[in-house]
Amino acid sequence: MPVKGKHRRTKSSRLLRSLAVAGTGGAALALPLMGAAGAHAASPHDAAVAKAGATEAAAKDGKNGDKAERYTVAPGDSLAKIAKAQDVRGGWKKLYADNREAVGSDPALIRPGLKLTLGAKAETPAKKSEAPAEKKAEKPAKAEKPVVKKAAPAKKAENTGGYTLPVAGSSVGTPYHQSGSMWSSGYHTGVDFVVPTGTSLKAVGPATVVSAGWGGAYGNQVVLQLEDGRYAQYAHLSQLSVSAGQQVSGGQQVGLSGATGNVTGPHLHFEIRSTPDYGSDLDPLGYLRAHGVDV
């Protein structure tokens, strides 16, 4: 009997020591002696809960960590130029779709300082912003028929082959071939349209951008090669909306008017040339009239 009693005391003390060790982690302090097995069963449950929480936290961290890149528009940028430089999959159309809410309805009208999102993260807000817009457009389209207003640009019928004025609602300043010592050729090689800085400038017809950048006395300029082989020059721009090699349609924005280069005030200097070089100028207004544009 004494031996058995001694054996039981030893076993009991071992259990107490085991409980004391488990209690250091705060899991077995409140358990009775007979709950030692219960304490052992609770540990896997706690571990599973902790593991699940860690997995959820890791998942959240993974989602939050997958942030899309941001790009700030610089002077001379266009969506096509940015998409090419930043290797945007899907090109400028994908970049525009991802940032339509920030850019607006005209993909050619972007301003320096505008923040663009590069990456798939921008797809969600873009789709959300587009969805309600389409639903709102469906109802009035049947009742009010706003399509009639949009059909107004059907005035393109006046402009054979999609040709149009380089700037709308402007008056002509210095005419073509006005003589004067201020011009190296002895006369004005283009026509000036009097418009304030920031006025949208349009491609007069379908064309390819030959150059877009600094042109010395012409300031910021854009030169287009039109479908018939003639060239159109836009000078003194405050901002460029296209880049060399880009295809543009008639009426598409190529830049904003300004007063860069050798000028006395903001205006658009517009030329039609037989080659992209200075000195091959043609009558710009006569050219537009020949293409059905009412000037």
C-alpha positions in Angstrom: 0.0 0.0 0.0 2.7 2.6 0.9 4.3 1.8 -2.4 1.1 2.3 -4.4 0.4 5.6 -2.5 3.9 6.8 -3.3 3.4 5.9 -7.0 0.1 7.9 -7.1 1.7 10.9 -5.5 4.5 10.9 -8.1 2.0 10.6 -11.0 -0.1 13.4 -9.6 2.9 15.7 -9.2 3.9 15.0 -12.8 0.4 16.0 -14.0 0.6 19.2 -12.0 4.0 20.0 -13.5 2.5 19.4 -17.0 -0.4 21.7 -16.2 1.9 24.3 -14.9 4.0 24.2 -18.1 0.9 24.5 -20.3 -0.4 27.3 -18.1 2.6 29.5 -19.0 0.9 30.0 -22.4 -2.5 30.9 -20.7 -4.3 27.9 -22.1 -4.5 25.6 -19.0 -4.6 28.0 -16.0 -8.3 27.6 -15.4 -8.6 23.9 -16.1 -9.1 21.4 -13.2 -6.8 18.4 -12.8 -9.1 16.1 -14.7 -9.2 18.5 -17.6 -5.6 17.8 -18.6 -6.9 15.8 -21.6 -9.3 18.6 -22.4 -6.4 21.1 -22.5 -4.6 18.8 -24.8 -7.7 18.7 -27.2 -8.1 22.5 -27.1 -4.6 23.2 -28.5 -5.3 21.9 -32.1 -8.5 23.9 -32.2 -6.7 27.1 -31.2 -4.0 26.3 -33.7 -6.6 25.9 -36.4 -8.2 29.2 -35.6 -4.9 30.9 -35.5 -3.9 29.3 -38.8 -7.2 30.4 -40.5 -6.8 33.9 -39.2 -3.2 34.0 -40.6 -4.4 32.7 -43.9 -7.2 35.4 -44.1 -4.7 38.1 -43.1 -2.3 36.9 -45.7 -5.0 36.9 -48.3 -6.0 40.5 -47.4 -2.4 41.5 -47.4 -2.0 40.0 -50.9 -5.0 41.8 -52.2 -3.9 45.1 -50.7 -0.4 44.7 -51.8 -1.4 44.2 -55.4 -1.6 48.0 -56.1 -1.8 49.3 -59.6 0.9 51.8 -60.8 0.1 55.5 -61.1 1.3 57.8 -63.9 1.2 61.6 -64.0 0.5 63.0 -67.5 3.4 65.3 -68.7 3.3 68.0 -71.4 3.3 66.4 -74.9 1.8 63.1 -73.6 -1.0 61.2 -75.4 -2.7 58.0 -74.4 -1.0 56.2 -77.3 2.4 57.5 -76.3 1.9 56.6 -72.6 0.5 53.1 -73.4 3.6 52.4 -75.6 6.1 53.8 -73.1 4.6 52.0 -70.1 4.0 48.7 -72.1 0.2 48.7 -71.4 -1.3 45.5 -72.6 -4.2 46.4 -74.8 -2.7 49.7 -75.9 -4.2 53.2 -75.5 -7.8 51.8 -75.8 -7.2 49.7 -72.7 -5.5 52.6 -70.9 -8.5 54.8 -71.8 -11.0 52.2 -70.7 -9.2 51.9 -67.3 -9.2 55.7 -66.8 -12.3 56.8 -68.6 -13.8 58.4 -65.5 -10.7 60.6 -65.0 -10.1 61.3 -68.7 -13.7 62.0 -69.7 -15.6 61.4 -73.0 -12.7 62.5 -75.3 -9.7 60.2 -75.1 -7.6 62.8 -77.0 -8.1 65.4 -74.3 -5.6 64.8 -71.5 -3.9 67.5 -69.5 -0.6 67.7 -67.8 -0.9 66.7 -64.1 -3.7 64.2 -64.7 -3.3 61.0 -62.7 -3.7 57.8 -64.7 -3.9 54.2 -63.3 -1.8 51.6 -65.1 -2.8 48.0 -64.5 -5.8 45.7 -64.1 -6.9 47.3 -60.8 -8.5 50.2 -62.7 -10.9 47.8 -64.5 -13.3 47.6 -61.6 -14.0 51.3 -61.2 -14.1 51.8 -65.0 -16.8 49.2 -65.4 -18.8 50.5 -62.5 -18.7 54.0 -63.8 -19.7 52.9 -67.3 -22.5 50.5 -66.3 -24.9 53.1 -64.7 -24.1 55.5 -67.6 -25.3 53.0 -70.1 -28.5 52.2 -68.1 -29.3 55.9 -67.8 -28.8 56.3 -71.6 -31.2 53.5 -72.4 -34.4 55.0 -71.0 -34.2 58.6 -72.4 -33.0 57.1 -75.8 -36.5 55.6 -76.3 -38.5 58.5 -74.9 -36.6 61.6 -75.7 -34.5 60.3 -78.6 -31.3 62.2 -77.7 -29.7 60.3 -80.7 -31.0 63.2 -82.8 -28.7 65.6 -81.1 -25.8 63.3 -81.5 -26.6 63.0 -85.1 -26.0 66.7 -85.5 -22.3 66.0 -86.3 -23.8 64.6 -89.4 -22.8 68.1 -90.7 -19.8 66.1 -91.8 -21.8 65.8 -95.0 -20.6 69.3 -95.7 -17.0 68.1 -95.4 -16.2 65.7 -98.2 -14.2 62.7 -97.0 -14.4 63.8 -93.4 -12.6 67.1 -93.8 -13.2 69.9 -91.3 -11.9 73.2 -90.0 -8.7 73.0 -87.8 -10.5 75.0 -85.1 -14.2 75.8 -84.7 -15.8 79.2 -84.0 -12.7 81.3 -84.8 -12.0 84.3 -87.0 -9.1 84.6 -89.4 -6.4 87.0 -88.4 -3.3 87.3 -90.7 -4.3 85.9 -94.1 -2.2 83.7 -96.4 0.4 85.5 -98.5 0.3 88.8 -96.6 3.6 90.5 -97.4 6.0 91.8 -94.7 9.6 91.9 -93.7 8.9 89.9 -90.5 8.7 86.7 -92.6 11.9 85.2 -94.1 10.0 84.3 -97.3 8.7 87.9 -97.5 5.1 86.8 -96.9 2.9 84.9 -94.5 3.1 81.2 -95.5 -0.1 80.2 -93.7 -3.3 81.6 -92.2 -3.8 82.6 -88.5 -6.9 81.6 -86.6 -7.5 84.0 -83.6 -8.3 81.7 -80.6 -7.4 81.9 -76.9 -4.8 79.6 -75.3 -6.2 76.1 -74.6 -8.6 75.9 -77.6 -9.0 72.4 -79.1 -7.3 72.0 -82.5 -8.6 69.3 -84.9 -7.1 67.2 -87.7 -8.6 68.7 -90.9 -8.9 65.2 -92.3 -7.8 61.5 -91.9 -4.0 61.6 -91.6 -0.8 60.2 -90.1 1.2 62.3 -87.6 4.6 63.0 -89.2 6.0 65.0 -86.2 4.9 66.4 -82.9 7.3 68.5 -80.8 9.3 71.7 -80.7 9.6 73.5 -84.0 11.9 76.5 -83.3 10.1 79.8 -84.2 6.9 77.8 -84.6 7.0 76.7 -81.0 5.2 73.4 -80.2 4.0 72.1 -83.6 2.2 69.1 -85.1 2.6 68.1 -88.8 0.2 65.7 -90.4 0.4 63.9 -93.7 -3.2 63.8 -95.1 -4.6 61.0 -97.2 -4.1 62.9 -100.5 -0.4 63.3 -99.8 -0.6 67.0 -98.7 0.7 68.1 -95.3 -1.0 70.2 -92.6 1.0 72.2 -90.0 -0.3 73.4 -86.6 2.0 75.9 -84.9 2.4 77.7 -81.5 0.5 75.0 -79.5 0.4 75.1 -75.7 -0.1 71.3 -75.6 0.3 68.3 -77.9 -2.3 65.5 -77.9 -0.6 63.2 -80.5 2.7 61.6 -81.2 4.7 60.8 -84.4 3.4 57.7 -86.3 -0.1 57.9 -84.8 -3.1 57.6 -87.1 -5.8 60.3 -86.6 -9.3 60.8 -88.1 -10.8 64.0 -89.3 -12.0 66.1 -86.4 -9.8 64.3 -83.8 -7.9 66.6 -81.4 -4.2 67.0 -82.2 -3.4 69.6 -79.5 -4.4 72.9 -77.8 -3.7 76.4 -79.1 -1.2 78.6 -77.4 1.5 81.2 -77.8 4.8 79.2 -77.9 7.6 80.2 -80.3 7.9 83.5 -82.1 4.5 85.1 -81.5 2.9 88.3 -80.2 -0.2 86.6 -78.8 -2.1 83.3 -78.7 -3.4 82.0 -82.1 -3.2 79.0 -84.4 -0.8 79.3 -87.3 -2.1 76.8 -89.9 -0.4 75.7 -93.2 -1.1 73.3 -96.0 2.1 72.2 -97.7 3.0 69.9 -100.7 5.9 68.5 -98.6 6.6 68.5 -94.8 9.2 71.3 -95.3 9.0 75.1 -95.0 8.6 76.9 -98.4 6.2 74.3 -100.0 3.1 76.1 -98.8 -0.3 76.2 -100.5 -3.3 78.3 -99.9 -4.8 76.6 -96.8 -8.3 78.1 -97.1 -8.5 77.2 -100.8 -7.4 73.7 -99.9 -10.2 73.3 -97.3 -12.8 74.7 -99.7 -11.7 72.2 -102.3 -12.5 69.4 -99.8 -16.0 70.7 -99.1 -15.2 72.7 -95.9 -17.3 75.9 -95.5 -14.7 78.6 -94.7 
